[in-house]
Every structure is written in C-alpha cells, then in structure tokens.
Amino acid sequence: MEKFRDPIVLGEFLYRLLEERENTNRLLKNILQRLDSLEAKGVSTEQIRKEIPMLPKIDEQILEFVKETEKVTAEEVRKRFKYKGKNAASSRLNRLVKQNLLSKKQVGKKVYFFPL
C-alpha cells in the first residue's frame, strides 16, 4: 500500500489502465463493425446466435484436444478423458461431426477425426 502513495507508481498505474481501456475500445469497435457488416448483408443477430454452438465443457475440451493433435481416434479420446468405453467417446466425436465442428475419415477399421 505504501507504493500507491508514490506519484510515479500512480502515474504508471493510470497509464497502463488507459492503454488497456484503449485496447478494449478497439476490440469493441471491431466487433461492432463486423456486426454492422453482417446486418447489412441481411443476417440477423438471432441467426448469428444460432450459428455459434453452445457446447458442454467436455466437448470444448475434446475439440481442443483434436486441434492440438491434428487427428484422433475414439480410443485416444477414451484414454485422455477417462471414459469407461469407446462408445461414449465415439458418440461425442460423432455429435461434433454432425455439428460441423469436426470431420472424420475411415481408414481400415479405424475412424480418424480431424479439426475443420
């Protein structure tokens, strides 16, 4: 608390706050410009919300895992996320494929899942 009585420390603190606020304002401006351009194209905000899927936390973690490794099988997901059986992992992965968040390809008996 003693440091906050020093005018130099306070000045530095206020300067950093100002920089952070400018960055936040820049980000908000970009978001608003993108929303305006989508609205100009005739896309409603309700359509935008429908396009952004709300996923359970485990699905987000699986997506991140697939992106990190570039391709996975249901067995790898089962091991990583400690599922008892491969069917649960396979079901999750196939649901993500149906939501167009992953793609899959069968090679022999194995099915590989890839990020889009």
N, C-alpha and C positions, 0 to 999 in steps of 0.2 A: 504494500500500500504506500510505502514511502516513495517508491519510484513515481507514482502518479501525481505527486506534488511537484515533480520536476517539470518545468515548462517545455523542455526539449522532448522528454518522453511523451508528454501530452500532445505536442505538435506532431510527432511521428505517428502516434496512435490515430489522431484525427486524419492525417494524410492517408494512412492505409485504409481507414474507413471510407474516405472519399473515393479512393481508387476502386475499392470493392463495390461501392454503390454505382460507379460509372460502368463497371463491367456488368453488373446486374441489369442496369438500364439498357445497355447494348444488347444483351441477350433477350430481354423482353421486347425490344424494338424489332429484332429479327423474327421472333415468334409471331408478333402481331402482323408483320409484313407477309409472312407465309400464310397466316390465316386469311388475311385480306385477299391474297392471290388465289387461294382455294375458293373463297366465297365468290370472287369474280368469275371463276370457272364454273360456278353453279354448284359447288359442293357445300352442303350444309354442315353445320357443326355436329349435328346428330349423326350424319354419315361418317364424319371423321372419328367420332367416339366409337362407332360400331367397327371401324377398321382397326382400331387399336385393341388387341385382345387383352383381357384381364386374365392373367394366369395364376394358378396356385404357386406358392413359393417353390415347391419341389419341381414343377415344370420349368420355372425360370432357371433353377439350378441345373437341370438336365440340359436345357438349351445352352447354357454357359459351358457345360462340360463338353457338349458336342462341338461347339465353336472352338474350344481350346484344342481338342484332339483331332479335329477335322473330319473324322469318321468314327462311328462307334457301332457296336452290336448290342443287342438286348442283354447279352451275358455280361458285357463290360459295364453297362448301366446297373445291372443287378448287383454286381460286386461293389461298385462305387457307392451306391445308395443303399446297400444292405437290404435288398428285397429278398424274401424267402425263396421266391420262384421267378423264373424267367418270364412267365406270362404277365406278371404285373408290370415289369419293365417294358416288355413288348407292347402292352396295351397303352402305356403312357406315350411311348415313342410314336405309335401309330396315330394316336389322338393329335399329336403335334404335327404329324404329316397332313392329317385332314384339315388342320387349321392353317396350312401352307406356311408353317414355320420351319419345317424340315423336309428333306426329300429322302427317298430310300431306293435302294437297288439290291436285287438279289444276285448273289454270286455263289453258285452251287447251292449248298444247304444254308449258307449264312446270308443274313439280311443286314446290309450296312445302311446306317442313317447319316445323312450329311446336312450341314447347315446350308441355308439358302443365301 
